[in-house]
């Protein structure tokens, strides 16, 4: 929401060279971009997190204090306000932070809460109003493989061997990658800031990049969770511990098996991480017009920095990393990545296009 509003404000001040996302506030280019960005950000965040109003107000006041007083500042505030108001109105009653929970299954293949917390969280995301795509169910998959299929057995046996907390075949680098990607949100925020700086983006370019990446990520996440709700498929830890119930002679139960990483509190299929990473990486590749842009990111979870030659390499690694961590099957990862790419493909043909 923040970056969509910021984009509309900055795009308006720049003379609207690109399609607005929601609104094109009146502007003639004399407005302070900094004031518009600060105002749009503050108002959207204030609407989302009213309990943080005092802290947000202090930061907003500090931002305005760094801008020379005058007409340009006031006009920038007006543009930022109009962009924020449009975003807040568009997202009213969008389903965010609802009280839904995942159905708890009892039959083979059905999701149930996983150790150690046995929690259920995030079901509301499946019902969130999308930002870009017409419907959260727009990009359906054919679903997880049948429990009795050879593909299912391959999936489970792979994650059982390499994703175990005590795996003897997972390398040290694979372990670090699994942990690094578990901290993906912080890492990708750093990556986007890094790219904006190293590629010397101007304010409009940066605003457009952040809006494209963040809105594509948001819709990919919603589409992914909608898919999770459609299939409600069990996680590897459940599938492996209860493999004697799946009817597949090529899987063997291990009631004591545990994954390297703590399993997130929602179903396996499809993988959220690969959905939104595919969306963000493909959006970045589209924005820059090339895939082979090197970047790096630091993870507080792993205490390490990982380096990538380009966006597709990062996506390939997260597909593997979720298996290495023991929390997703490869099919869930690959199908998730497909959804994310489809969301970005829709975005680039419908939003943020040049007007001239």
Helices and strands as residue ranges (DSSP letters): H 2-13, H 33-48, G 50-52, H 53-65, H 71-90, G 123-127, H 150-162, H 172-182, H 184-198, H 203-231, H 236-241, G 243-245, H 272-288, E 295-299, E 304-308, H 311-324, H 330-350
